[in-house]
């Protein structure tokens, strides 16, 4: 059995269940619009990953600090990450005390309502950008 490549620029589907109208979308929109890495991790007790995509490892940078390492590198260090922590009144952002954002990593920190670093029981993140 030979393996091959399927190439197309537009994806079309019949939306007959809802409207009966054929709908199309440019495949570059799908490729450029999806997260290239996402993760559901825990900082608080086991420091583990529950589920992820394109994540090779997580590193504990201390209380409230996590470094995510991507399996496949981004094309440049200008990727965008968003994250959320589950603890009441927690906020997540880029860890500005860590090394600068790179093509293979992003550093996140979780802080409580008084801006003190705090480990989150659930830390979720999504990173968008172009892969190398």
N, C-alpha and C positions, 0 to 999 in steps of 0.2 A: 504494500500500500504506500503510495507516494503522498507526502505532505506538500502542501502548496500554500499560496498566499491569496487571500481575497482582498482586493483593493476597491474602494468606492469612495466617492466624494459626498454623496448624499444618501441618507437613510430615509426610506419611505415606508409608511405603514398605512393600512386601511383601518380607520377608526370606526368600523361599521357597528361595533357594539354601542358606541355613544352617539356618533353623528353620521356615520355612513360616508364620511369624507376622508380622502387620502391626505395624510399629513407628511411633510418632509422636514428634515433638519440637517444642516450641514454638519458632517462628522467632525470637522475641526472645532465646532462649538462644543460638542460633547467632550472631545479630548482636552480642550483647553479649560473647560469649566469644571472638571472633576478634581477632587482632592487627590494629590499624588502620594500622600501619607496621612493616615489617621490612626489614633491610638486611644485605648481606654485603659488607663493605668491606675495603680494605687501607690500613694506615697506613705500612707499612715502606718501600716503594720507590716505587710509582707513585701512591700516594694516590688510589685509584680505587674505584668501586663495581662489583662483579661482577654483582649482581642486587639488586632491591629492589622494594618496593611502597609507594606513597604517600610517596616520598622525592624531594624536588626537588633537593637538593644536600647535599654534605658539605663541611666547612671544616676545614682543618688549623689547630689551635690551638697547635701546637708539639709537641715530642716526647711521644708517648703521649696526645695530646688531640685529640678529634674533636667537632665540632658537627654534628648531623643537623638538616636543615631539612625539615619535612613539606610535601608538596604541598597537602594539605587540613588546615586547622588543627583542633586539638582544641577541645572545648567549654570546657575550663578547663585550667589548668596542673597539675592533679593526676593526670595520666596516669602509668602505671607502665611503666618500661623495664627489661628484663633484657638482659644482654650477656655475650659470652664471647670471649676472645682465644685465639689458637692457640699462642702461644709457650709454651715449657715454664715452668711456675710463674708464668704471668701471671694477673692478676685484673683485672676491669673493674668500674667503678662510676661514679656520677655525679661529674662534675668540679665539686667544691665551690668551686674558685677562679674558675670562670667565672660569667657572669651567671646569675641564678636561672632555674629551669626556666620555660618559657613555653608558650603554646598552639601555637606554630609551631616550636619547637626543643627538643632535648634535648642536653646536653653530657655526653660520656663520656670517661673516662680509663682507660688501660691501664698497669698497674704490674707490675713483676717481683716475685719472692719477697722481695726486701729493701725493697719499697715504693718503688722508684725508678721514675719514669716511663719507659716503654719502648714504642716503636712495635710494633704487632702485624702479622704478615703476613696474618692473617685476623681480622677483628673482626666478629662477628655480633651483631645486636641485634633485639629485638622490643618493640614499644610497644603497650600496651593502654589503652583509655579511650574516652570518647564523642567523636565528631567533632562539630564545630560545626554 
